[in-house]
Amino acid sequence: MTIDEYVAKAKEDGTPIIDVRPPEMYAEGHIPGAVNIPLAKIPEAEIKPGSYLYCVTGYHAGLAKEDLAKRGIAAEDIGGIENYTGPEATA
């Protein structure tokens, strides 16, 4: 699935979308409806199992997914906002 398909699915079924980029990058623009939980805060954050994670390229979202898996929380790395072509990223 593409990041756009994941975002559309999240909109349909209410899956949380988490932007793991630093707050400054999130403030510059993010996927509509996404919440910002920076990568450094993922280890102690309360994350709903099945949440979708993204960053710029997908690399840091993958690291976040690994951190969550160590805590027994399954999440999906949906890639990077650089590949997002859906509705305008909001600031």
TORLO-179914 format. One record per residue (C-alpha): y, z, x; residue number from 0; residue in three letters. Coordinates in steps of 0.1 Angstrom, whole numbers, plus 5000, padded with zeros to 4 digits. Layout:
N
Y,Z,X,NUM,ALA
...
***
This chain:
91
5000,5000,5000,0,MET
5036,4994,5011,1,THR
5062,5021,5011,2,ILE
5078,5004,4981,3,ASP
5045,5006,4962,4,GLU
5041,5043,4971,5,TYR
5077,5050,4959,6,VAL
5070,5032,4926,7,ALA
5037,5052,4922,8,LYS
5055,5084,4929,9,ALA
5081,5076,4903,10,LYS
5053,5070,4877,11,GLU
5032,5100,4885,12,ASP
5057,5126,4898,13,GLY
5043,5128,4934,14,THR
5069,5145,4957,15,PRO
5084,5123,4984,16,ILE
5094,5141,5015,17,ILE
5118,5128,5041,18,ASP
5108,5144,5074,19,VAL
5139,5131,5094,20,ARG
5167,5154,5106,21,PRO
5192,5164,5079,22,PRO
5219,5142,5095,23,GLU
5197,5111,5091,24,MET
5188,5121,5055,25,TYR
5225,5125,5047,26,ALA
5232,5089,5059,27,GLU
5207,5076,5033,28,GLY
5173,5083,5019,29,HIS
5149,5071,4993,30,ILE
5161,5081,4958,31,PRO
5144,5113,4947,32,GLY
5132,5122,4982,33,ALA
5137,5158,4994,34,VAL
5145,5165,5030,35,ASN
5121,5188,5050,36,ILE
5126,5181,5087,37,PRO
5096,5178,5108,38,LEU
5103,5210,5127,39,ALA
5102,5229,5093,40,LYS
5069,5213,5081,41,ILE
5047,5240,5096,42,PRO
5061,5267,5074,43,GLU
5073,5247,5044,44,ALA
5056,5249,5011,45,GLU
5043,5214,5004,46,ILE
5025,5203,4973,47,LYS
4991,5187,4982,48,PRO
4992,5149,4978,49,GLY
5029,5146,4987,50,SER
5042,5114,5003,51,TYR
5058,5117,5037,52,LEU
5082,5092,5054,53,TYR
5106,5090,5083,54,CYS
5121,5060,5102,55,VAL
5090,5042,5113,56,THR
5061,5064,5101,57,GLY
5054,5081,5134,58,TYR
5069,5115,5126,59,HIS
5055,5113,5091,60,ALA
5021,5110,5107,61,GLY
5028,5141,5128,62,LEU
5038,5160,5097,63,ALA
5006,5149,5080,64,LYS
4986,5162,5109,65,GLU
5005,5195,5108,66,ASP
4998,5199,5071,67,LEU
4961,5190,5075,68,ALA
4958,5219,5100,69,LYS
4969,5241,5071,70,ARG
4944,5224,5047,71,GLY
4971,5205,5029,72,ILE
4964,5168,5023,73,ALA
4995,5146,5023,74,ALA
5000,5108,5027,75,GLU
5021,5092,5055,76,ASP
5037,5063,5036,77,ILE
5055,5049,5066,78,GLY
5091,5044,5075,79,GLY
5123,5039,5056,80,ILE
5129,5009,5078,81,GLU
5104,4990,5057,82,ASN
5117,5002,5023,83,TYR
5132,4975,5002,84,THR
5133,4993,4968,85,GLY
5165,5006,4951,86,PRO
5193,5014,4975,87,GLU
5188,5044,4997,88,ALA
5212,5071,4985,89,THR
5234,5093,5006,90,ALA
***
